[in-house]
Amino acid sequence: MVHSVAAGERVSAAIRTIEREPGIQVVFTWPPGPAEELVRDYLAMIGALTTPWERAIRERFDLVITTDPAETGILNGALLVLPAVSADGDVVGHSGRRCATTLAYVFRQRLGRREPMLIGLPHLWALTRLRASAPQVGRQATVIGDPGYDELLEACHEQAWAHSGRRQGLVLSTRGPDSLFGRTPAVLQRLVSDLPSQRISLACRLDPEVWARHGRRQLLAWAGRSVRERVDFLQPEHDWRAVAAAADFVVGDHGHDTACAAAAEKPVYLANPVPKIEIGPLSEAVAKYGTVLDPKVPLAPQLRWTPRPGTQVVRRITSAPGESASLLRRECFRLMRLTGPAFH
């Protein structure tokens, strides 16, 4: 169940752990709302099988996976909720609003119908806060790690022996006015102007929500001709983690993608200081790990990296690094009541 484009990407990362199993068919749906057209277009872009909401609410599923508990009360089947975590450690839905109250309401609904519910969180810090603020809901929660980070980690391991003659740079931008592309889009032009094309190739990963809301044509128009000719803009369906694994350096912002790159110990440069509204343990760890670029001087001399550990960033992203796939598989199979050696 997908509430937004960004939620769709996170749900996709989770289901990749089980969709290869013979006999498991994954179907996507989305509830009515302002983002439904964007979600439909995104799901079509990634080639997902979909079913209309009106049909989904009449069906019974072995398992419903979502990042937001809103509207899940009318879906039939076991439920796995994978909420995001705010800067201060609270569980939030796709809109960024706290969702512990909604989780409690959905749990009471399902308790009466004898349908199991599980809340999967990335780290112990969020689990502790949820159990303290909403004990009944917290008892339905467990740590499952961060599938997105683990996929990047795996890609880095696969890339360890590969080497290209040219250095590769990757620009990462989350969504919103304080994102790299929203606040300082000129950094792309500076990178193109300051870094020699003969020695450095550039790619850019924008949040899928940005592609959905503005469209490829408009985004490339805003980028400008020289940037379009030099920078490879990665479409939402593109495996950006493989590009990140191959990158020699990353220029990013306060978003989750940049944090994952830092946790993977990539050289990370921040286009701007972390906005005050986004300051939290994770963004603070990324800010300490990365280096803020100075727009007043040439960029090339600033891209000199001293290796440093990303341990503190990893701790704020996940309490189970490298384990999310096995944890998710175990919990999904348990909720679907699948047993046997193949389902462990």
Number of C-alpha atoms within 10 A of each C-alpha: 24 25 26 27 27 21 24 25 20 20 20 21 17 22 17 15 18 19 14 11 11 8 7 10 10 15 13 21 23 24 20 13 9 10 17 17 16 17 23 20 13 23 22 12 12 14 10 15 12 16 12 13 16 12 9 20 17 11 11 12 15 15 21 22 23 27 24 26 28 17 15 22 18 13 19 19 23 22 27 23 22 26 26 25 20 18 15 14 19 21 24 19 24 21 12 14 12 17 20 20 13 18 27 17 16 20 22 15 15 20 12 8 11 11 15 17 22 21 24 23 24 25 23 18 19 25 22 16 16 21 15 12 13 14 14 15 23 21 13 16 22 19 20 26 25 27 27 18 25 22 20 24 23 15 19 23 11 13 16 10 7 8 9 7 8 12 16 18 23 25 29 27 28 24 19 14 10 19 23 26 26 14 15 13 15 17 19 25 17 15 22 20 16 13 18 11 14 9 10 15 18 22 20 22 23 22 23 22 23 20 19 20 14 11 11 13 9 11 17 14 11 12 17 13 11 12 21 17 10 17 20 15 19 16 16 20 13 12 14 20 22 17 21 30 23 21 22 17 23 25 27 29 32 27 22 19 23 26 28 25 29 27 27 22 21 26 22 27 25 23 27 22 13 20 12 8 8 16 16 16 17 24 24 18 21 30 23 13 25 25 20 19 18 12 12 6 9 15 17 13 9 13 17 12 14 6 10 12 13 21 14 17 25 24 19 23 22 25 20 19 19 18 15 24 20 15 19 23 20 17 17 25 18 15 20 16 12 14 10 7 6 9 14 13
